[in-house]
Amino acid sequence: MKYKGLISRSAIAVSLCSSMPVLAQDAPPQTAAAEPGQTIIVTGTRRTDRTVAESPTPIDVYSGVELQKQGTADMNQVIQNLVPSFSVARYAIGDGSSFVRPPNLRGLAPDQTLVMINGKRMHRSALVQIGANAQSAGAHSADLAQVPAIAVRAVEVLRDGASAQYGSDAIAGVINMTLRDDTDGISGYARYGQFYRGDGEDYQLALNGGFKLGDSGFINISGEYVNAAKTSRGVTRAGAHLLAQEQPTIGVPALAQRYGNPAMESYRFFVNGGFDLGDDSSVYFFGNYGHSFQEESFNYRQSVNTSGVDIEGNSFGKNGIFNDYFTDFDNTLPGIQTGAAGGNVYAPNDYEVTTRDYTQVATCSDPLVQNWSCVYPGGFTPIFFGKIDDISGTVGYKGKLGFGLNYDISGSYGQSTLRYTMNGTMNPSLGITSPNEFYLGKLEQRETLINADFSYPWEVGFASPVTIAFGGQYFRESYELGLGDAASYAIGQYTGNLVFHQDGTPVLNADGSQLSVTLPVGANGFPGYGPAIAGESSRNSKGLYIDIEGDVTEQLSFGIAGRYEHLSDFGNSTTGKFSARYAVVPDIVALRGTVATGFRAPTPGQVNSSSIATGFNPGNPNAIESMTLPVTSPVAAFLGATPLKPEESVSFSLGSVFTPAPGFTLSIDYYNIKVKDRIGTSGTFEITNDQRPTLQSLGLANYATVNEVQFLTNAFDTRTQGVDVVGSYRFATDTMGSFSTTLAFNYNKTKVIARDPDIVSDVRVAQLEKTLPKTRVILTENWNSGPFSVLARMNWYGKYTQTDDGPVSQTFGSEFVFDFESSYEVNDNFTLSVGVQNLFSNYPDKYSNTKGTLGPVYGSTGGRFTGDIYPDVSPFGFNGGFWYGKVGFKF
């Protein structure tokens, strides 16, 4: 899809970012050439002299150079290529999860990892994840893709619980992105690439400019434009394949639906700046504006039954959306039959609402017949669009008082808006006059944050001053579901209604029951947000913390933190953390460990999230209408939902750090994280016809057509255990240049240790425990010599299992994926690079036809009923190899 007015909107975005108050923190001196373990960190500590190797908690630091030496513009993918305990899937047909990808750190939910920019909390995305994997379903987290790599000086990944230090969401860890603050001119790069298959063309232009503001200030501005075409890695649906052979003139699409990456166009801007005011004080600001527009394909809707069978003996029927209705039940047309029960009824084609034998045939020219196959003769595939607007700004004032007290006062605002549209579909309940394009409504998350942070180095006679940090926070967040077009959610006359004659007498079925029309409600594929679910909710919280750390001796250091919060909707919470490090052999061997508690309250978005989607299960031609209801819904309560409550966690870790030689660091850490009352989606509840009258009495608009219902729940506890091993070695030679080697290993296992089996099914347990690989290894080699540099990376992903209702499952094998980039510095201004991701174009295992697996796979097409070949839960995607060329420049 093309953009109109791109230049003018870009200009507006630049002006917004330049004028908006935004926030910053002193950036650590991180460069690509820093010695392993000796980089100064700012995450997980309030000290200003702590290095990676000296940290009592495991932390990884990646420079901006490492972030940019990749062939992707998605920060989720960038971090996954570097951090083995970080995983993100690419959903082919995942509703909003295809647009806002949910990542998992240490196998936990995305919103159990706190994301910060310049040490300040990043606002959440507007999307509450529903279409994602079990670890992510129900999560409400930040959108990492909003941050372009060129804007970042360094990323610090704290792999440890830190709720007591930073507040809610820091159960699995913290990702802190420090923005660039250099002032040495303009730099950037232009990249073009595509997949080996010849699709997914990807254009990226990234620019950064750093400038001095007078004698005491600076401003650094980054911008990025990305245009990525869609990919296709599926086949046509089996039913469409046979129907196209039988009726080649009705317009069945050659590829009835597409499985692959969404098409995407985006531009994003960041600004970071500040002024030194003298007397050890300064003001700072930073912020962003991002806009993206993405397109994904939904499932194909078959319009006509196949008359025969395919080579495997399968026939395929239309899926229920194309059922026809006559609009006059009062004998106004010739040939109307009188039923045995006395009711005059007419039903064209093969729609079987009664046991009578109907012979009348509907035609497209008959104005009294609702014949949907006249609108879409060859069937239709809804196309789903998501438009994201993301904006934030922070301004702060910091300094040091004469007696040594450091202070940092800041305020920030963040907002994420996701608007949905869809075309190539219809609202069946409105009849054949239904629109085929819909605005479905919006999701919007708004956050206001005020922080006051203080620290003081207290000399008490220890080996170092004891740093005492304390402060407070005020946080307000609001979540809004905005109305869609009226037609997108309308309950038309052709569904959920008892049918009457003009004289008021009921139209009867053969068994004497009254005829009821039950066609799907709302825009087919994703009904819009209507008045019943639209609205706004909010909450505020206030918190106080204290954080004390220091070196008791040259060998023993400690840290202790505590936090108290009061939430307007969930009351009070208290969390704590204790950490320690002991140098067994100074500068060579150290032991470290932490014990921490965590707390994360459900967001207003999670409490009030609601959605309806139409999908298909493999092997079943009929559409499945699935609903996710808020726990406040009477229908959810009827099915067993209870009000959400906060998650609570207890975690501990034990590890060791080895620095046996210059340039060499090795860390080994074990972690154990128990989460009580974990928030996620329930199992799906199949709706029976006996329940529909109750659903109607409870006010459910689509009571007559809904097939499955789920809701968010706290009905399970998990324990996640694992081991992280990270080794780095850097050395230089006189003749062969310098080498930097990193080996990172993660083993991670999640176990559901308690649950309500009526809410969390065996299938959901299997999904929580087995969807992500337990083992991951990353080996990276960087070589530099004069103008030449080479990066080679190996990723190894362990096996994983996908489980669906049935229950059926399939285990997919482990896989190696290799990346490579080679660069040549032409002169001081230009660098040329070529690279590949997934060098040998490895794909995940295909779906199997073995009994009990996720098939069947049709020999006539090579794919499942829905046309997919590969699992979209694959941790390394399903698109194969990708090559790119890049031109870097600086002036």
N, C-alpha and C positions, 0 to 999 in steps of 0.2 A: 504494500500500500504506500502510495506517495504522500509526502507531506506538502501542505500548502503553507506559505508564509513562514518557512523555516528561518530565513534570514532575519525577518523582523522579530520573531519570537526569540531567536538567539540573542539579539540585541537587547531585548527586554530582560532576558535572563542574566546577561552580563551586568546590566545596570542594577538589577536587584542584588546580585552578589556583591557588587562594589559598594553599594550604599547601605546594605543591611548590617546592623550590629551583629557580630559573630565572635567566637572565643578561641583562646590559645593558651598553651603552656610551654614552658621552656622545653625544647626538644633535646633529647640526648644526642651526644656526638656519635651517631651511628654512620658508619661508612662500610662500603663493601670490603675494605681491606682490614677491618678491625680484627684483632686477635680473638680466636674462639674463647669464649668465657670471660673476656675482659671488657666487653661492652657495658657501659653504664646503663642501668634500667630505671624506669620510672613507674612501672606497673608492679603491684604487689608490695611496694615499699613507699614510705614517705621520706626515706633518707635520700640524700643527693650524691652518695658515693658508693652505692651498691652495684656490683657487677653481676653478670649472669652466673659465673662460677660461685660467687659468694652468696647467692640467693638461697634462703632456706626453703624455697618452693620452686618446683620446676618451671622454667620459663624459656621460651625460644624467641630470638630476635632475628628479624629478616630486614635487610636494607631495601630501600627503594630500588636500587639496581637489580636485586634479585627478583623483585616483583615485576619489573618491566621486561626481564629476559624470558618472556613467555609469549605464546601465540594466542592468548585469549584476553578479552577485555573484561571478563566477569571476575570480580574480586573473590567470589566463592570458589571458582575454579583455580584461581591463582593460589589461594591459601591451601586448598586441597593438594595441589602439587608439591607443597612444602611441608605440611604437617600430617603425619601418618594417622593421628587420632581424629582428624577432621575429615568428614565425608559429606558429599552433596550429590544428589541424583539429578538426572535430567528427565523430567516428566513429559511424555509425549502428548497425552490427553489427560491433564490434571487440573482442569479449570484454572483458578488463580495461581495454583502451585507451579504451573508452567511459566508464569510471569514473574513470580517472587519465589525463588528457589530456597527451600529451607535446609540449612546445614546442620550437621550433628557433630558435636565435639565430645569425644569419649563415649559415643553411643547414646548420649542423652538428648533431650529435646532441644530444639533451637533456642527457645526462650529460657533455657537454663544456662546459657552462656551470655554474659554481659558484654556488649559491644560499646566501646568508648572511642571518641575522637579527641585527641589532645587531652586525654585524661578526664573528659566529661562524657556522661552518658549520652549515647546516640538514641534518638527516638525510634519507636517501633514502626514497622510497616503498617499500612492499613489492613493488610490481609491476615485474618486468622486462618491458619492452614487447615484445610479439610481434605483436599485431594491428594495429600502426600502420604509417605510411608507411615507405618504405625508409630515409629519413634517421633515423628513430626506432627502427626495428625492432632489438631486441636491447639497447636503452639501459636504464640503471638510474639514475634521477635523482630529485630531490626533487619533491614534489607541491605546486606553487604554490597550488593551490586551497584548501589548508588555511589560508591567511592571509587573513582578512577585511580589506577596504580600511579599515574604520573603526579598525582597530588600528594603522595605519601612519601615521607622521609624514611619511616621505618614502621614495622608492625611487630608488636610484642604479644605473644600468645602465652598467657599464664595458665598452666594446666593444673589448677588447684582451686578448691572452693574458697571464695573470697566475699561471701555475703556480709560478713561482719565489717569488712573494710569498705565495700562499695555499695552495699545494699542489695535489694532483690535482683534476681536473675543470675547471680554469680555462683551457681551451684556447681556447674561443670568446670567453669573457668572464666577467663576474661580475655578479650581480644581488644587491644588498644592500638589505634592507628595514629601516629604522630605526623602532622602535616609538614610539608616543606616550608623552610623559612629562609632559604638562600636568596641572595640579592644580586646575583652575577649575570643577569641578562635573560635571554630567551632560549629555551631548549624544547625538544619534542621529537616525535617520530610519526611516520606514516606507514601503515602496515596494510598489506593485502594478502588474503589467503583463501583457500577453499579446500573442501574435503576431496580425498582421492576419487570419490565417485563423481566429481564434477559439479556438485551442488554446494549449498551453504556458503556462497561467496560472502566474504567478510572484509569490510573496509573499516579501518580505524585511523583517526587522526587525533593525536594528543599533543597539547601545547602547555608549556609552563613558562611563566615570566615572573622573575623576582626583581624588585626595585626598592631602592632606598626612598624613604619619605623624610625629606629634610636631613637634619644631622642626627636625629635620634629615633627614627621610625623605619618601618619596612612594610611592604605588602608583597605577597606572593599569590599569584592567580594561576589556576590550572583549569583547563578545559579539555573535553573529550567528545568526539563525535564517532558513533559506531552505527554501521548499517550491515546487518547480518541477514542473509537470505535463509529461507526455510530449507530443511532437509527432509528426505523421505526414505525410510528404511523398512517399510512394510510392503504388503501386496494388497491387491483388491480383495474385498470380502467375498467369501465363497458364494453367498447368495447372489451378489451383484454379478459375479463371473458367470454363473449359470443363466441368470436372467438376461444378460447382454447377448448370450449365444442364442437364446430362444426368441428374444424380441429386440433385434439389433437397431430398430428404428425409433424406439421410445426415448432414447437419450440417457441410458444408463452410463454414468461416468466411467472412463477407462480405468481410473484409480478411484474407487468409490470413497475411500477415505485415506488420509495421510497420517503416518506415524513418523514423527521426527521433531527436530527443533522448531520452535516458533520463529516466524519472521520477526525481526526486531529492528527498530530505528530509535536511537537515543542521542541526547546530548546532555552533558553534565558539567557543572562548574563548581569549583571550590575556591575560596579566598581565605588567606591566613595573614594576619598582620598585627602590628602593635607599635606603641610609642614608649620610649624610655622618658619618664618624667623627672628623673633625677631623684636624689635622696632615697635611693634604693626602692623606687616605686615605678610602676609602669601600668599601662592599660593594654589590653589585647582584645582581638576579635577574630572570629572565623565563622564560616558558614558555607552553605551549599544551595544550589538549585539544580534539580535533575528532572528531565522529562523523557519518557520512553513510550513507545507505541508498539504493541506486539500482537501477533495474529497466530491462532492455532486452529487446527481442524478438529471437529467433533466426529462422532460416529455417523455413519451413513444410515439413512432410513429407507428401507426397501419399499417400493410402491405397489408391486404386483406379485402375487404368488407365482412361483415357478410351476409350470404345467407338468414337467418331468423331473427326472432325478439326474444328478451328476454321475461321473464314472464310479463314484464310491457308493452310489445308491441313496444319496441324500437329496431330499427336496427342501425348498426354502420358502417360507411364507412371509408375507408382509408382517410388520411388527406391531400392528395395533393402532398406529397413528393414522393409517389410511383407511380406516373403517368409515363407511359412508352412511348418511342418514337422509331420509326423505323429510321435507319440512311441512308436509300437509297430511294430517292424519284423519281427514274428514271426507274421503270418497270423492275428491274433486278430479281425480284422474281415472280413465278407464282401466280396467284390468285389476283393480284392487281386490284382493281376496279378503274374505271375512273369516276370521279365526274361529276356532272351535268355541272359544270363550265369548264370542260375540263382539270382540273389539275389532274395529277396522284399522288394519295396520299395513304399512308398506315399508319394506326395507330392501334397497337395491343391492346388487352384487352379492357378495358372500358374507355379509356381516350377520352373524348368527346371534341375535339377541333373544330369539325365541326358538321353539322347536318346530315352528311351522315351515312349510316348504314354500319359499318365495320364488316367484318366477319372473317378476318384473326386473328389467335391466336398466340401470341408470345410464344416462348419457350426459356428456359435457354441455349439451345445449339445453338441457332441462333445468330451468331456473329453480325448480322445487326440490332439486336433489343436491345435497352437499357431497360432492364427489371430489375428494382431495387429490386423487391421481390425475385429475384434470389440471391441477395447479402445478404439480411436480410429477409429470408422467414417468420419468426415469428414476424417481426417488430424489432425496436431497441430503446434503451434508451441511449442517450448520457451521458457520465460521464465526469463531469467538474472538473478540478483540479486548485488549486491556490497555488503558491509558493511565500511566502513573505520573503524578507530579509530586516531587519531594523537595521540601524546602526547610532550612533550619538556620538559626543564627544565635550566636553567643557573644556576649561582651563581658569583660571582667577587669578587675583592678586588683593588683597584687604588689607586695613589697615586703619590707622588713623594718620593724620598729627599732629604735636605738638600742634597746636592751636585748635584741636578738630574736624577737617573736616574728615569725613569718606569717603573712596573711594572704588570702586569695578569696575575693568576693566575686561571684559571677552569677549571671542570669542567662537563660537560654530558652528558645522556643523552637519546636520542631513540628512539622506537619507532613503527613503522607496521605495522598488521595489516590484511590484506584477506581477508575470508571470503567464499567463494562458495557459493551455493545455487541450485537450479534446480527448477522444477516444470513440470507439463504435458508430461512426457517419459517415457522408460522406458529400461531396459537390455535391448535386444533379446536378448542372449545368455542372459538368465534366463528367457525365455519370457513368456507372457501373465500370469503371476503377479508380474511385476516391479513394484516400487514405482514411483510416478510423481512422487515428490518426493525430492530428494537433498541432503544436505550434502556438498559436493564437496571440502572441505578449506580450509586457510588458507595464506597467504603472510605471512611476518613478517620484517621488517628491524629489527635492534637495533644501536644505535651508542653507544659511550662515547668521549668526547673530553676530553682534558686539554691545556690550553694555558698556556704561560708566555711572555709577551711583554714586552720591555724596549725602551726608546728613550732616547737621550741627545742633546741639542743641543750639538754640539761647535764651539766658536769656533776657526776656523783662519785667519781673516782674509779670508774670502770675503764676498760681499755679504750672505749670510745664514749663520746657523749650519748646519753639516752635521749633519743628523739621521741618527744611526746607530741602526738598529733591529735587534734580534736576538731569537731565542727558540727554543723547541722545542715539539713536539707529540707526544702519544701518542694513537693512534686505533685502536680495536678495533671491528670490525663482524661481526655474525653474521646468517646468513640461514637461514630454516627453511621447509620445505615440510611442512605438517601433514596428517595422514591425513584422508580423507573417510570417509563411511559405507562399510561393506564392499560394499553393493550398488552404490555409485556407480562402483566400479572392478572389480567381480567379473567373472571370466571364466566365464560360464555354460556350461551343457552344450550350448548350441546354436551354438557357434562354435569354430573351430579344432580340432575333435575328429573323429577318424575314428570312423565309426559301425560298431558290431558287433551281431550278433544275440545273443540271450541265451545261446546255446551257445558264444559266443566266436568264431564265424566272421564274417568281414567282410561288411558290406553293400556290394554291388558296383554300379557304374555299368554302362551298356550296353557300354562299351569294356573292361570288366574291371577298371578302376581302382576303388579303394575310395572310397565315398561319404564326404565330409567336409562338415560343417556349418560355414558361415562367416558367421554373422550378427555385426553390430557388437558390440564389447565396451564396457561402461561406460555411464554415463548419456549418452543420445544428445544430442549437441550439445557437451558438454564433460565427458568422463569425469573422475571424481574422482581425487585423488592417492592412489595405493596404496603398499604397502610397498616396491615396486621403485624408486620415485622419491622417497618421503618421506624426510626427514632434515634434519640441520642441518650447516652448515659455517661456518667463521669464519676471520678473519685479523687480525693486528695490524700496525701500522706505527709507526715512530718517525722524526721529522724534525727537522732543524735548519735555520735560515735566517738570513741577514743581508741587510739592506736599507739602502742608503746613498743619501741624496738631499740636494741643496742648490742654492743659487744661487752660481755662481762669480763672476758679475758681475750687474749689474742686468738684463742682457739674456740671459745664458746660464745655464740650469739643467740639472741632470742627475740621473739616478737609475740605480743599479745594484743588482741583487739576485741572490742565489744560494741554492739550497736543496738539501739532501741528505736523502734518505729511505731507510729500510731497511724492506722489507716481508717479512713472515714467509714468504710464498709466492712472491714474485717478485724477491727480492734487492734490490740497491741501485740508486738512480737519482740523478742530479744534473741540475738545471735552472738556467737563468740568464736574466736579462733586463737589457737596457740601454735607457734612454730619455733623450731630450734635447729641450730646447725653446730656441729662440733668437728673441728679440724683434727682428725686423728694424727695425720702427719701434715703439719702446716704447708700450705701451697701445693700439696700433692694429693692427699686423700681426706675427704670430709664425709660425714654422715649428716643427713637432714630428715626432718619429719614434721608433719602438721596434723592437727586435729581441729575440725571445724564443724559448726552447725550452720544450716542455711534455712531460708524462709522465702517462699515466693507465692504471693497472693494471685489468684486469677484476675486477669485484667477485665475492665468493662467490656472489651471486645469478646473475650471468652465467655463471659457470663451471658451476653446477649447475642452471640453469633447465630445466624440462621441462614440456611441455603437449601435450594432444591436443584437437583441435577438429574438429567435423563441419560442413562447409560445402557450398556449391553453386557451381559455375561457371555463368555465364550460358549458356543454350543446352543445358545438360546436366542432364537430370532426375535423374541419379543422385547420391547423396550422396558427397562426397569427404572421406575421413578423413585429416586432416593431423596430423603430429606434429612438434614441435620437441624435439629430443633434446639433452641435455648433451654437450659434447665428450668427456666421460669415458666415454660410452656405447660399448660394443663395436660397436653397430650404426652409430653415427655414424662411428667409425673405419673400419668396413668401407666406408662411402660416401665416405671421403676426409677426414674431420675430423682435425685435429691440435690439440694442447693450445693454449689461448689464451695469448697473450703481451701485454705492455703496448703501448698506443699511444704513439707518440712524435711530437711536432710541432715544426716550425720555422715561425715567423711573423715578419712584419715589416709595419710600417705607416708611411706618410708622410702628413703633413697640414699644414694651415695654419689659423690662427684669425685672424679679422678682427673688430675692435671699432671701427669708424670713427666711431661716434656714441654718445652716452649711450642706453642701453636697447637697443642693437642688437649682436648677436653672430652671426657666421657662421663655421661650421667645415666644412672639406672634408678627408676622410681616405680614403686608399686602403689596402687591407689585402690580404695574401696569406698564406694559412695552408695549409701542407702537413702532412697527417697520414699517417704511415707505420704500416702494420699496423692500420688502422682496424677497430674491432670492429663487426660487424653480422651480420645473418642471411645465410646462404648462399642461393643459388637453391634451388628445390624439386627434389628427386629423386623421379621417378616410380618406384614399386616395381613390378617385373615379377613374374610368377608364378614365373619361374626363380629369383628371389632369395629367395622366401619360405622354402624349406627352410633356407637359410643364416640368415635372420633368426630362425627358430625355434631353430636351434642356438645362436644368440647370446643367447637368453633373452628375445626381444621378445614380450610377452604377446599383442599384437594383430597378430602377424605375418600372420595369414590375412586381415585386413580393411584394413590400412593401405594408403592409396593414394599419399601423398606424405610425404616426410621432409625437414626442414631442420635446421640447427644453427647456432650462432654461430661466426664465423670471423674471422680476421685477414687473409683472402686478398685484400685490396685496399688501395690507397693512393689518397688524394684530394688535390686542390688546390682550395681555395676562394679566389676573388678577388672583390673588390667595392669599391664606393665609397659612403661615407656623406656626405650633405650635410645639415646642420642649421642653420637660420637662425631667429633669434628677434628680435622687435622689440616693445618695450613703450613706450607713450607715453600721456600723460594730457592732456585738454583741459579748459578751464574750463566749457564748456557741454554737451559731448556725453559726458562721462565718460571712462573709461580703456579703452584697447584693448591687447590682447596677441595677437600673431600669431606662429605657429610654422609653418615649412615644413620638413618632413623628407623626405629622399629616400634610397633604398637601391637599389643595383644589386648583385646577388650571383649568382655563377656557380660551380658545383661541377663538377669534371671528375675522372673516375676515370683516374688516370695509370698505374696498374699493377694487375694482378689475375691470379689463377689462373683461367683460363676454365672449368676443370672444376668449380670451386666457385662462382664468381660469374658468372652467366650474362649474356648480352646484355640480357635483360629486366631483370635486377637493375641493370645499369649504367644503362639508360634511366630506371629509377625513381629512382636516386640523382641523376641529372643533371637531370631534367626535371619532377619532381613539384611542386616549389615554384616560384612565380613568380620570375623573375629581377629584376623591377622592382616597386617599391612607392613610393607617394607619400602623405604625410599632410599636409594643410593644416588648421590649427586656428585658430579665432578666438574669443577671449574678450572680451566687452564688459561693463563694469560702470558703472552710473550710479545713484547713490542706492540705493533698495531693489531695483532691477531688475538682472538679469544674464542674459546669453545666451551659450551655447556652441554653436558650429557647427563641425563637423568633416567633412572630405572624405577618404575613403580611396580610393586607386586601386590596383588589383591588376593586374599584368601577366598575360599568358597563361601557361598551364601545361599539361602533358601527362600523362595517365594511361596507363600501359602495363601490360598483363596478359599472361599466358602465351598463346602462340599462334604468334608474338607478334602482338598487336593493340594499337593505341593510338588515342587521340583527344586532340586539342589543344582546350582550352577557352579562350574569348576573355577579354580583359581586361574589367574591370568597375569602375564607380564605386559607392561606397557612402557615403551621407550620414547623419550623426547630428546631432541637434539637442536642446538642453535649454534651457528658459527658466525662470527663478526669480524669485520676488517675496518679499521679506522683509516679512512682515506686521507684525512688531514685533521686539523684541529676543529673543523666545523662539521664534517660529515662522517657517518659510520654506516656501512652497509651490512645487513644481516640476512641470513636465510635460515629457516628452521622447519622442523616438523614436530607435530605432536602425534603420539601413537605411530611411531615410525614404521612398524611392520603391520599396521592396520588390523590389529586384533579386535575381534568382536566377542561379546559374551556368547555363551552357549545358546543355541536356538531352543525354542520350546519343543518339548518331546511329545511323541505320540504314545509313549509307554503308559500302560494302564495306571491310573492313580496320579498322573502328573497333570500339568496345566493345559493339556490339549483339549479336544482333538486338533491335530494338525492335518489339514486337507491336502492330499496329494495333488489335487487339481490346481491348487494355488500355492502351496508351500507354506501357508500361514494358518493361524487359527481362524475361527469363524469371523472374528473382528479384524482380520488382516494383519495382525502383528506377528513378528517373527522373533524379536528379541525382548527380554524383560526391560522395562524402563526403570526398574529399581537398580539396574546395574551401576556399581559405584564408579565406573569409568566411561559410562555412556554407551551408545550403540551406533555411533556414526562412522567408526573406523578412522583411518588416518587423515591428518590435516596438515597441509604444507602452507608456508607463508614466506613472504619477503618483506623486509623492513628497511626504511631509510631513517636514520637518526641524525639530528642536527642540533647545533647550539651556536649562539651568536652573543 
